[in-house]
């Protein structure tokens, strides 16, 4: 984790001096307006747009967090157009979060996915104005944001109500998730239509967003390990980086894994290769922190 923090600090320092400001747009009106920030790509642009969804347990966080803005700038410097979005924090102020009362969590998931879907609709409608290709939008997120982007594509594949605001016929170019999961109320994961190419990063000790799966009857939260098993069963390509010895620290591994992200985009999207990549990635310079032992109960114990 120390190595992550040093890299993030260096990135923040660099971009506080050199990065140009993002352009801000209101993309949907809920109880109030929700906004997105658009970061133009550095030359040479690679033609892809990354829609970034921040983390924060669905009760905190912001598209303008220093970590998130630095990460967005780092992607833009590599030639990606980047869009960082607001979404409604469905668990903000909620005090009864837990496995005995799943409704608040379900509502938070569905609200975030609906807002992500609305952001996609805005990008597709304004693609010419922004200079982006609507068929080359990558959904990417961290923690709560990773759950959001994975569920956006899962809902799209299964025509679920919470993705109703997605443009008809639209499909993401890819989905990239740092410590993410899919919540299902219909039992084991199934896709009625093929999912987008999927890249997963997950700490194998993660107890905040489970690396494995947690089920309650037909309801379940399925982490990277469970997602990959189901993708493999149906022969859907995937790339997964499993990080032993770490927990939820991996949710902020974005700055550490830009080369892996670029490799995925180049091989799977630009070159069109069908790849099944399963990597156990261990870095001896990265050590566990309190996040390794923390559980979802610890995250919400004050709520």
C-alpha positions as CSV (number, residue, x, y, z in Angstrom):
1,X,0.0,0.0,0.0
2,X,2.9,2.4,0.7
3,X,3.9,2.1,-2.9
4,X,0.4,2.9,-4.0
5,X,0.3,6.0,-1.8
6,X,3.7,7.2,-3.0
7,X,2.6,6.9,-6.6
8,X,-0.7,8.6,-6.0
9,X,1.1,11.5,-4.2
10,X,3.5,11.9,-7.0
11,X,0.6,11.9,-9.5
12,X,-1.3,14.5,-7.5
13,X,1.8,16.7,-7.4
14,X,2.5,16.4,-11.1
15,X,-1.0,17.2,-12.2
16,X,-1.6,20.0,-9.8
17,X,1.0,21.8,-11.9
18,X,0.6,20.5,-15.5
19,X,-3.0,19.3,-16.0
20,X,-5.5,21.4,-17.8
21,X,-9.0,21.8,-16.3
22,X,-11.8,19.5,-17.2
23,X,-15.0,20.7,-18.9
24,X,-18.1,20.3,-16.7
25,X,-21.6,19.4,-18.0
26,X,-24.9,18.7,-16.3
27,X,-25.9,15.3,-17.7
28,X,-29.3,14.6,-15.9
29,X,-31.7,16.2,-13.6
30,X,-32.8,14.1,-10.5
31,X,-33.7,15.9,-7.3
32,X,-31.0,18.3,-8.5
33,X,-28.6,18.2,-11.4
34,X,-25.9,15.6,-11.7
35,X,-22.6,16.6,-13.4
36,X,-19.8,15.0,-15.3
37,X,-16.3,16.3,-16.0
38,X,-14.8,15.7,-19.5
39,X,-11.0,15.4,-19.8
40,X,-9.7,15.7,-23.4
41,X,-7.1,13.2,-24.4
42,X,-3.5,14.1,-25.0
43,X,-2.2,13.5,-28.4
44,X,-2.0,11.0,-29.9
45,X,-5.6,10.0,-28.9
46,X,-6.4,6.3,-29.1
47,X,-10.1,6.8,-29.8
48,X,-11.4,5.4,-26.6
49,X,-13.3,7.1,-23.8
50,X,-13.2,5.9,-20.2
51,X,-16.2,6.7,-18.1
52,X,-14.9,6.7,-14.5
53,X,-17.1,6.0,-11.5
54,X,-15.6,6.9,-8.1
55,X,-15.8,4.7,-5.0
56,X,-17.0,5.4,-1.5
57,X,-19.4,2.8,-0.2
58,X,-22.4,4.5,-1.8
59,X,-22.4,7.0,1.1
60,X,-19.4,9.2,0.3
61,X,-17.0,10.2,-2.4
62,X,-17.0,12.6,-5.3
63,X,-16.0,12.9,-9.0
64,X,-13.7,15.7,-7.8
65,X,-11.7,13.8,-5.2
66,X,-8.0,14.5,-5.6
67,X,-7.3,10.8,-6.2
68,X,-10.0,10.5,-8.8
69,X,-9.0,13.7,-10.7
70,X,-5.3,12.6,-10.7
71,X,-6.3,9.2,-12.0
72,X,-8.5,10.7,-14.7
73,X,-5.6,13.0,-15.8
74,X,-3.2,10.1,-15.9
75,X,-5.6,8.3,-18.3
76,X,-6.0,11.4,-20.4
77,X,-2.2,11.7,-20.7
78,X,-2.2,8.2,-22.2
79,X,-4.6,9.2,-25.0
80,X,-8.0,8.4,-23.5
81,X,-10.8,10.8,-23.4
82,X,-12.1,10.5,-19.8
83,X,-15.4,11.3,-18.2
84,X,-15.9,11.3,-14.4
85,X,-19.5,11.3,-13.2
86,X,-21.5,12.2,-10.2
87,X,-24.1,9.7,-9.0
88,X,-26.6,9.7,-6.2
89,X,-25.2,8.3,-2.9
90,X,-28.1,6.0,-1.9
91,X,-26.6,5.1,1.5
92,X,-25.7,8.6,2.6
93,X,-27.3,9.2,6.0
94,X,-28.7,5.6,6.1
95,X,-28.2,4.0,9.5
96,X,-29.6,0.5,9.0
97,X,-27.2,-1.1,6.5
98,X,-26.7,-4.8,6.9
99,X,-27.5,-8.3,5.8
100,X,-30.7,-8.3,7.8
101,X,-32.0,-5.3,5.8
102,X,-30.8,-5.4,2.2
103,X,-33.3,-2.9,0.8
104,X,-31.2,0.2,1.4
105,X,-28.2,-1.5,-0.3
106,X,-30.3,-2.7,-3.2
107,X,-31.7,0.8,-3.7
108,X,-28.2,2.3,-3.6
109,X,-27.0,-0.1,-6.3
110,X,-29.9,0.6,-8.6
111,X,-29.7,4.4,-8.2
112,X,-26.0,4.4,-9.1
113,X,-26.6,2.2,-12.1
114,X,-29.5,4.3,-13.3
115,X,-27.3,7.4,-13.0
116,X,-24.4,5.7,-14.9
117,X,-26.9,4.7,-17.6
118,X,-28.1,8.3,-17.8
119,X,-24.5,9.5,-18.2
120,X,-24.0,7.1,-21.1
121,X,-27.1,8.4,-22.7
122,X,-25.8,11.9,-22.5
123,X,-22.4,10.9,-23.9
124,X,-24.0,9.1,-26.9
125,X,-26.3,12.1,-27.5
126,X,-23.4,14.6,-27.4
127,X,-20.7,12.4,-29.0
128,X,-20.1,14.7,-31.9
129,X,-19.9,17.8,-29.7
130,X,-17.4,16.0,-27.4
131,X,-15.5,14.4,-30.2
132,X,-15.9,10.9,-29.0
133,X,-17.0,7.6,-30.6
134,X,-20.1,6.2,-28.8
135,X,-19.1,2.7,-29.6
136,X,-15.7,3.1,-27.9
137,X,-16.9,4.0,-24.4
138,X,-15.2,1.9,-21.6
139,X,-17.0,1.7,-18.2
140,X,-14.5,1.8,-15.4
141,X,-14.9,2.1,-11.6
142,X,-13.4,1.6,-8.2
143,X,-15.2,-0.2,-5.3
144,X,-18.8,1.2,-5.3
145,X,-18.0,2.5,-8.8
146,X,-16.8,-0.9,-9.9
147,X,-20.0,-2.5,-8.6
148,X,-21.9,0.2,-10.6
149,X,-20.2,-0.4,-13.9
150,X,-20.3,-4.2,-13.7
151,X,-24.0,-4.0,-12.8
152,X,-24.6,-1.6,-15.7
153,X,-23.4,-4.1,-18.2
154,X,-25.0,-7.0,-16.4
155,X,-28.4,-5.2,-16.4
156,X,-27.9,-4.3,-20.1
157,X,-27.3,-7.9,-21.0
158,X,-30.4,-9.0,-19.2
159,X,-32.7,-6.0,-20.0
160,X,-33.2,-5.2,-16.3
161,X,-35.2,-2.2,-15.3
162,X,-32.4,-0.3,-13.6
163,X,-30.6,0.1,-17.0
164,X,-33.7,1.4,-18.8
165,X,-32.0,4.8,-19.5
166,X,-29.2,3.2,-21.6
167,X,-29.5,4.1,-25.3
168,X,-31.2,1.3,-27.2
169,X,-28.7,-1.0,-28.8
170,X,-25.7,0.5,-27.1
171,X,-22.9,-1.7,-25.7
172,X,-19.8,-0.7,-23.8
173,X,-16.5,-1.3,-25.5
174,X,-15.3,-2.9,-22.2
175,X,-15.8,-2.9,-18.5
176,X,-12.9,-2.4,-16.1
177,X,-13.5,-3.0,-12.3
178,X,-11.2,-2.4,-9.4
179,X,-12.6,-4.4,-6.4
180,X,-16.1,-4.8,-7.9
181,X,-19.0,-7.2,-7.8
182,X,-22.4,-7.9,-9.3
183,X,-25.5,-8.0,-7.2
184,X,-28.2,-10.4,-8.4
185,X,-31.6,-11.2,-7.1
186,X,-32.0,-14.1,-9.6
187,X,-29.5,-16.6,-8.3
188,X,-26.3,-17.5,-10.2
189,X,-25.0,-15.0,-12.8
190,X,-26.3,-15.5,-16.3
191,X,-26.1,-13.3,-19.3
192,X,-29.0,-13.3,-21.9
193,X,-26.6,-11.6,-24.4
194,X,-22.8,-11.6,-24.3
195,X,-21.2,-9.1,-21.8
196,X,-18.6,-6.6,-22.9
197,X,-15.0,-7.6,-22.6
198,X,-14.2,-7.5,-18.9
199,X,-11.1,-6.6,-16.9
200,X,-11.1,-7.3,-13.2
201,X,-8.6,-6.4,-10.4
202,X,-9.4,-7.8,-6.9
203,X,-7.6,-8.4,-3.6
204,X,-8.1,-12.0,-2.6
205,X,-8.6,-11.1,1.0
206,X,-11.2,-8.4,0.3
207,X,-14.0,-8.5,2.9
208,X,-15.5,-5.1,2.0
209,X,-16.5,-6.0,-1.6
210,X,-16.2,-9.8,-1.5
211,X,-13.6,-11.4,-3.8
212,X,-15.7,-14.6,-3.7
213,X,-19.5,-14.5,-3.2
214,X,-22.1,-13.9,-0.5
215,X,-25.6,-15.4,-1.1
216,X,-28.9,-15.1,0.7
217,X,-31.3,-17.4,-1.1
218,X,-31.5,-16.1,-4.7
219,X,-29.9,-12.9,-3.7
220,X,-26.1,-12.6,-3.9
221,X,-23.1,-10.4,-4.3
222,X,-20.6,-12.0,-6.7
223,X,-17.0,-10.8,-6.6
224,X,-14.2,-11.3,-9.2
225,X,-13.6,-15.0,-8.4
226,X,-17.3,-15.8,-8.8
227,X,-17.7,-13.6,-11.9
228,X,-14.8,-15.3,-13.7
229,X,-16.1,-18.8,-12.9
230,X,-19.4,-17.9,-14.6
231,X,-17.8,-16.1,-17.5
232,X,-15.6,-19.2,-18.1
233,X,-18.7,-21.5,-17.9
234,X,-20.3,-19.6,-20.8
235,X,-17.0,-19.1,-22.7
236,X,-17.1,-15.3,-22.4
237,X,-13.6,-13.9,-22.6
238,X,-12.2,-12.1,-19.5
239,X,-9.0,-10.8,-17.9
240,X,-8.5,-11.0,-14.2
241,X,-5.7,-9.9,-11.9
242,X,-5.9,-11.6,-8.5
243,X,-3.9,-9.9,-5.8
244,X,-3.0,-12.3,-2.9
245,X,-2.3,-10.9,0.6
246,X,-4.3,-7.8,0.0
247,X,-7.9,-6.7,0.6
248,X,-9.7,-3.6,-0.4
249,X,-6.5,-1.7,-1.1
250,X,-6.8,-2.9,-4.7
251,X,-9.7,-0.6,-5.2
252,X,-7.2,2.3,-5.5
253,X,-4.7,0.3,-7.6
254,X,-5.6,2.2,-10.8
255,X,-2.4,4.3,-10.9
256,X,-0.4,1.1,-10.4
257,X,-2.0,-0.8,-13.2
258,X,-2.1,1.6,-16.2
259,X,0.2,-0.7,-18.2
260,X,-2.1,-3.6,-17.6
261,X,-5.1,-1.5,-18.6
262,X,-3.3,-0.4,-21.8
263,X,-2.4,-4.0,-22.6
264,X,-6.0,-5.1,-22.2
265,X,-7.2,-2.2,-24.5
266,X,-4.6,-2.9,-27.1
267,X,-5.0,-6.6,-27.2
268,X,-8.7,-7.0,-26.8
269,X,-10.2,-3.8,-28.2
270,X,-7.7,-2.5,-30.8
271,X,-6.3,-5.8,-32.0
272,X,-9.5,-7.7,-31.5
273,X,-7.9,-10.7,-29.9
274,X,-10.1,-13.2,-27.9
275,X,-8.2,-13.6,-24.7
276,X,-8.7,-15.5,-21.4
277,X,-6.2,-14.0,-19.0
278,X,-5.9,-15.2,-15.4
279,X,-3.0,-13.7,-13.5
280,X,-2.0,-13.9,-9.8
281,X,-0.1,-10.7,-9.3
282,X,2.1,-10.3,-6.2
283,X,4.2,-7.2,-5.5
284,X,6.7,-7.7,-2.6
285,X,6.9,-3.9,-2.3
286,X,3.2,-3.6,-1.4
287,X,2.2,-4.5,2.1
288,X,-1.2,-5.0,3.8
289,X,-2.9,-2.2,5.7
290,X,-6.0,-1.9,7.8
291,X,-8.0,-2.3,4.6
292,X,-6.8,-5.9,4.4
293,X,-8.6,-6.9,7.5
294,X,-11.6,-4.6,7.3
295,X,-15.0,-6.1,6.6
296,X,-18.2,-4.5,5.2
297,X,-19.5,-4.4,8.8
298,X,-16.5,-2.2,9.7
299,X,-17.3,0.1,6.8
300,X,-20.8,0.8,7.9
301,X,-20.6,0.4,11.6
302,X,-20.9,4.1,12.2
303,X,-23.9,4.4,10.0
